[in-house]
Amino acid sequence: MKAKLLSLVGFSQQQHSVKTEVLAGITTFTTMSYILAFLPAMFVPLASHGFPVDAMLTSTILATIVGTLLMAFLAKRPFGQAPGLTLNVFFVETVCLSLGYSWQFALTAVLIEGLLFVLLCMSNLRQILFEMMPASLKYAIAAGIGFFIATIGFKNSGLLAEGTIFNHIQTLVSPNSMLFLLGLVLVGAFTVLRFRAGMLMSILIVTTIGIPLGVTTIPDKLFCMPTSPAPMFCQFSWGDLLTPDLWVCVVTMLFFDVFDTLGSVVGLMANSGLIRKNGRIPHMRNIMLSDAIATMTGACLGSSTVTTYVESATGVAVGGRTGLTALTIAMCFVVSLFLAPLFLAIPAAATAPVMVMAGFYLFGSVRHIHLSRPSEAIPAFLTILLMPVTGSITDGIIAGLFTFVIFSFVEGWLNRRRDKDEDWEEKS
């Protein structure tokens, strides 16, 4: 009976370990838990526009649970899903504040975008988008996401300012930075020792040491009842359905959602060794479909676009390979509905080193790139470089694809020219 239940999430007792999968899920959750505070805070500027900020935390957690459960049972992959940071910024700053539309207008755009994503996943266009990506670029995306997530870790620690500039040397001796460096040493040492629980153990040790240093704040209460998401449930603006700006927002959201998800999934799968020799990813359709359905469900709950989180790399690094890892992540978020203050007490100095180490694991994908072939190596290099520099996975993918097409055309033209010259010499 137990084996049948576990098979629902793609778990095989001969190939996988329950302990490893659960540990991977808890590790991913701890690195994702910052969204409990960060995502609702992004919507505070909309409070004056009637946006129910108090209900946003519940909506965020529920959308995360639904999306991650879909990933567990439909796609059977070890990835966590939650409302995306980039699209949250677009939702708040562009649609609502800059363009002046209501938050109900923005939620309508999210719902329609999710529906179009579902239709895209059901068509051959999804497979065409994936197969047009060369193998070298798929591994470059993995390495690029590695640098991207490591950069986020350094920024969260306070050592890295906006862009890629290190803060003043005085920052290095602050309690927060010292704890980050300690965590980096700990998680690195545990990795060298091949201790699977090392990432989680590092988070616990740094969080504990941070209490007397004032970095870890002890919450006033551990238990809290979640605020009802009812004020945000199915709040759509159907009267704007024919508005041109609505469809501009829909197309923009769809573009970022598709390429962010595609990039994250390709990168995470390449690092876990689940990409087949022919370059195909098993269950790719269901992975993308999980994302699309989660976006539609999230819109109904009052959340912005749901996407696959690159923080899932921490769980993959621990050894998570099946939907049991995703199921564990979802269950942790269920608990967080009632114990949010406890999880919010984990400082960034504790989770940032784990993100840096996850970047190291993803970086290993560069060994599959043919560096001796410039037409593949240059696009791969630009993909890897631009993700952390621009802070966008999508920008890195677009740059890589664009330059790959150009350099492949140049290489093909040069080869045809050489063939003609050789034929002429033979005839002479």
Disulfide bonds with the S-S distance in Angstrom:
none
